[in-house]
Amino acid sequence: MGNNVLIQCGDHFENQNRILPLCLHLKSYGIRPIVLLYSNNSSNIFEYENIETINLDFYRSLGKDKIKYTYTAYDESFVADVSYIEKAKNPWKFSTKRKRDEVRKIYRDKISLEKIIHDFNIDIVGIWNGYTGYVANILRFYCSEKKIKCFFMERSFFKGGLFVDPLGANGYSELARLKKVESECKDIYTVSDNEFSVSDYIFIPLQVQTDTNNILFSNYVKSMRKLILLVYKAIQDYNYENSTNIKLVVREHPEEVDKRLNLPKISGIDYRNDLGLEYWIKKSLSVITINSTVGLEALALGKNVITLGDAIYTSKELTLEYSENTELKNLIFLSLKKSPDVSSVNTFLNLLYQRNTVTYDHFPSCLEFIIKNKNAKPFASLISNKKDGIISYLKSRRVVRVQVLFKKIPKLNLTYRNLAVLCDRDYIKSELIKLYGVEVDIEITRVNVFTDSDIYIIDSIDSNINIPENGFLLDPYLLPIG
């Protein structure tokens, strides 16, 4: 096994922030992580930790002249495979008039990625999801064809963590295929006691309708409207047969962009996006989901969960699973009568952490196949230690002086649905609360030279600048540098 690991990341801060700990762990084990970004001018938190990056756009520009195939000459099976999800999301892109442009994009990225893998002598590839976007799909296909070792990444259940698995993400993961949950690891996570008084409703947290998890692993319903109507009818039938008055509370997904969901407006269905997700889970009688990670969160909060699709936590007797041979009203009855299997859920969560979760403090056992030097010193949580110093300082201050020195990026790319956020007073204040748990007033200045401040936020490291000895140096996402 070689030392060069290509890790698909992209430009969004959320992905970069989750992948950074993985890179630091790999470096500590003598592995060379090479992070694949997309844009030449994107923010790059990896440079502050001396982690190598590649810009896909640069390689795309090199390959422009090589895309000379005729429209009828491309590999139909390859294009069908890597475009399956995009076609399901946006079928109009593959109309007779537009398909040529999509095929050209696919081959542009195929040529670019093949050259990167060749030029950097890549031994292992880390792929985000495997089915989200052309880059991930091409990497998945290429690694399979060329027998290149790979692993897959996704958002973790654990806050700020990275889910990794050698076979796939979500329903394709090795973890999802386990039928029996056993773990000999020490307890990292414990299922919560539900201290809330329970209300009179069943809770549905909606998913993004065009998310790969829904497209690939939802077995019975593909639209959120159909899901709501199916559950509503089952609740009405249950109420009629049992002389009850159970209601339905629905929470829309905060990242949903489709304005044409046509969600039903019926008496007995209450749409609530206030008070926070955890509140609605804890107050509910039970939770129904297709295969959302919220289902796992509900299990962790001691709730019975009904699922209508495949997920990493289904098929393990942790959830009540809908099928063509079951009536949903009967599953609702069971969800209200049986006690949650807290012990099994607790075992699964600890297995999930030990086996599949990357944090600053933990390297997962499922990626040990990458490590050649088993005696190498593991990565110490340096950033966590730096955060402790910042937290202590912030707690001692009522007002914090912040200086912003940006040379490259006037706006921040946080997630793939939140692309242009200003680094202003409101952003800084909210991120300090989120990352460090401290609320302070902010005095902000923007000049091109360092002045006397408590926090300095910079978007690039210039060897010619004199960094102040006092104060904290942070990147645009308020993580500590140096």
Steps between C-alpha positions, in 0.01 A plus 500: 500500500643838396514824690308739272133551586282728285208638702209658312388804695376790287483863602230507768620569853280232654680229303844653558439523874395134521785374281780696670523263802525201263796664323674577830459140616635365170803731515579379851505141368744588222236513228496780240146650481432701183174695516300556182343847493308632199548874454835676464393787727311307766580536867736229617525413869751225420783740417514612863591142599743448206275244335538468122207598277415472130260727310279309257435813292869516408486147360172571327669783312780265390254249358286733288668409172476127569122481494471435126275195498196505275162496669430144386837359613480526879460202733126485564526266800760725668293815445183326620672386819659831602197712401228286659443723802531827308248373246260404780536850652496703179368295205484812282880503484487180296253612238607458139618862484693506826646151539807585292605769753462260793701229326774755429513597870526135599789431265672824596504386864589141407812615311595740781462245779689230310790741453501596870504135607785432256707814574487457877541122495181457706468171689171553686206733433255645755169577326223723633180293500578329168180615329483876563625695197696390196839511676397247766330275247800503264742423785277213617474357147871546422620342826276201439622459141869542585488305829618801702437481873249756620277602789189714521414800716184674621373721779520321832230456759753635750523878499777628272614145425563318173339166415730267305447150363699280260199388294275806470290762672151466645326181380803385302731503801647192660342618824154497341548136401566383855197308622611458858633781718792399716768723644778445747596867512468709810193718533563831326132581460201433724137518393326797660219478750190677374430759768225668293132430561369331187239677287229357270674489162718289275791686347625496139829679422501548123806432286631683194286343229783475244764384749686185392390326820137540392556419132706186560367357825135601534315181419136610503468877475710750305308822568452677832134562411437126457679426829284746693176372344596138567572570867195726539267226372659242731457731801138568406434125475672442833299778666174360365571145618637599841287807582807722528584846368865476399620785281785534251780756534720552193830688490626612160867447418696825539707428185208419270516713186210355300205739525265256325461237771125570524480388861142424609319758713253290699349531846699278733835577334704767676810636323749623758847637424542675836638394840772271365509143376582343834196658665258345249666160525493492879137610527379252236336164554725349231684602182445395139765554232609356168867456591617835640781536752231665714364148547827406667483818709150398611628155600777670697236705679316184605220504241351218294558564130312374194704495177391471136844462343852369550751674727811416699281434803224288339485118466642462852178475702550856619205640305152396390529452124220553252462258209235394250399223741437731796233758573635832620222534759620176659855635521361815661326278757830325577690828519257623767494179703853353499788636703801620301796259497737747667778246551519404130487862387778587741711212368445610140592863570824396664577266209428785258744723684781248536475349156385780267554844654789745457543782752805688623516249785421180313615302193252227397586132490348453152784708347784313666568330165660830389759506777833332422692599811293364788748643751468859376396758756130594460395858452453700821204735512695821444207707376288391796777620731520832315124541533526463878728806513263705287199397709678600821592839353152572360341422835716767660389772255177691454610664173740339250695700241503316167705595194410350159778490238370334184701493179322230299142432608248778571230240568504155659390171347349313797291221344383412150175688573659792684766639269543872570520595867666825605758490780321777686420568864195274509685210338799531737280522808290196401807289414669583831189372675481189280870407518599622844173526689561860607292808416685833493456842341711561191698807395611438142763680289606444139843632404786345302756508781487342845378726776461430870213247526391189689418287193645519149306330218702443182430312175861434395842465659761738359860439602568872476252607767590538863244308703437662841627316804183574697148403400359197319548434129192337341405392149183632328295230672638604841714192552841561663812525280855408593 
